């Protein structure tokens, strides 16, 4: 769905007693791809919305039996002039916001008079915007945010159940190792293979001592002191 298709689904009710202003606002809304319904008074706007004017209710007793909050047309936003004969735009605003079924419809007020007290009163009583006439195309772009708020209902957030508290168990404490006896310490050293080098060093030392003793015995032996005669020395001179 394109943006234009989405905006064409929005329906705006324009209320103004001036024919020129009513045609202008209708043209601007249609150029912004909105569906538009125009009326020339606040009482007619209430009829389209399913609300009866107080004067009409008093003049026709049979109208009191009908439901006052039944909406005849689906409206996403109401834009109304402030100064109108009979029912003003402010009166229309109060009636819409006082209805249980229509209070969520955004209402925008227009006026050719820049009166700060009037503007503040409308905004405080529920108006979304207050436009100064003549209304421009840039003002129509400001309606989009209010239309989207009305079009998209609030989603119910699922309630998250709190998880039961889990008791944290203390980690197991390391058991102290018992003191070893000397014999056990020697056995552990041998098991770790750390005494292999010590034993080999002792063997080498013993071999060196044995070699030194053999050398000393050879020097002191009588046979070693006797001169050895070679075969050539036994030859007899003639």
FENGI-V659937 format. One line per field, one symbol per residue. ss: DSSP state (~ for helix, > for strand, _ for the rest). burial: # if it has 16 or more other ideal C-beta (glycine too) atoms within 10 Angstrom, else .. A space follows every 10 residues. Layout:
ss: ???
burial: ???
This chain:
ss: __~~~~~~__ >>>>>___~~ ~~~~~~~~~~ ~___>>>>>_ _~~~~~~~~_ ___~~~~~~_ ~~~~~_____ ______>>>> >_______~~ ~~~~~~~___ _____>>>>> >____~~~~~ ~~~~____>> >>____~~~~ ~_~~~~~~~~ ~_________ __________ __________ _~~~~~~~~~ ~____~~~~~ ~~~~~~~~~~ ~~~~~~~~~~ _~~~~_____ ~~~~____
burial: ......#..# #######... ##.###.##. .#####.### ###.##.### ###....... .......... ....###### ##.#..#### ######..#. .#..###### #......##. .#....#### #.#.#...## ..##.##... .......... .......... .......... .......... .......... .......... .......... .......... ........
